[in-house]
Amino acid sequence: MMNRLNQSEVYEYWTRQAREHGRSPSASWSDHRVIEMEISEIAKYLTDGDKVLDVGCANGYSSLRFACVRRVQLRGLDYVPEMIEQARAQLAAMQDRLVGSVEFDVGDITQLKERLNSYDKVIVVRVLINLGTWERQLLGLRECIRVLKPGGLLLLSEATLQGWRRLNALRKEWGMEDIPMPLFNQYIDEEKVIAAVGSEATLLEISNFASTYYVGTRVLKPLLAQATHAPVSVADPGAEWNRWFSQLPPAGDYGTQKLFVFRKP
Ligand SMILES: C[S@@+](CC[C@H](N)C(=O)[O-])C[C@H]1O[C@@H](n2cnc3c(N)ncnc32)[C@H](O)[C@@H]1O
């Protein structure tokens, strides 16, 4: 088994992503379709007037989209200064399209400088998976709950071990190898998260918003490519196949990426 990256290597990885991809959503992930699905899913929980913290916002691509559709007061934080520079540049370029207000700053999810009980919604999208260990993931989760107002929502969209294993089990039935976990990630154990957070916040919903998309692009697409000897790029955002599957309603629990909604009592 290959070694996972250590925390300074993960930091270097995200710094390179910021430099290489600038303001593109690719700075966060090559699968733009899942990013779009995530934005729509999370936006459903945002209300005009909300004070929102978006932790690990990368170059602010999604944060700014939220402020285009909701009159929120959003603060985006990322621990990579180059990501925040890109986010601020994009904020300046998009100012006239925003209905809400946005600011960006450097900040670390494991030691937030924000005050206790200060946000209506805290958004965490694909951030805990970068923290290396369960102890640090739990620290990050607790920080996010700490800064939520009582009654506030934690909107947590992360890759889970359970979803990843189920997708790989489906692939295995068709003779395909496991999709490896990227070396800079440690997917969250959703059972551990639910059990640990349970004492501090109530789980309202788990949305498997990308389950159908994962089956279409990570199982059916490579199988068809194999059968037709076509080249395959499973995450290709320009592919019609990906567009179609991203428009289908979610079914089952085969998405590595899931949204967990917790309410602070
Ligand atoms: C996959 S991107 C997330 C992108 C963004 N949330 C979105 O919705 O597209 C992960 C981001 O988490 C940031 N990150 C990783 N560890 C962090 C930490 N300890 N504190 C704050 N940000 C962190 C990385 O710099 C990177 O920009």
The ligand as a Gaussian input file, in Angstrom:
#p B3LYP/6-31G(d) Opt

LIG

0 1
 C      -11.437000      20.155000      -2.423000
 S      -11.008000      21.771000      -1.976000
 C      -12.554000      22.357000      -1.383000
 C      -13.188000      23.307000      -2.280000
 C      -14.421000      24.048000      -1.878000
 N      -14.884000      23.820000      -0.536000
 C      -15.516000      23.772000      -2.869000
 O      -16.652000      23.691000      -2.477000
 O      -15.225000      23.637000      -4.050000
 C      -10.217000      21.581000      -0.409000
 C       -9.738000      22.898000       0.157000
 O       -9.535000      22.717000       1.551000
 C       -8.441000      23.511000       1.919000
 N       -7.933000      23.012000       3.207000
 C       -7.288000      21.860000       3.466000
 N       -6.986000      21.776000       4.770000
 C       -7.460000      22.897000       5.353000
 C       -7.462000      23.393000       6.681000
 N       -6.853000      22.749000       7.659000
 N       -8.080000      24.555000       6.914000
 C       -8.656000      25.265000       5.918000
 N       -8.657000      24.867000       4.637000
 C       -8.080000      23.683000       4.358000
 C       -7.477000      23.359000       0.745000
 O       -6.538000      24.407000       0.705000
 C       -8.423000      23.361000      -0.443000
 O       -8.559000      24.634000      -0.966000

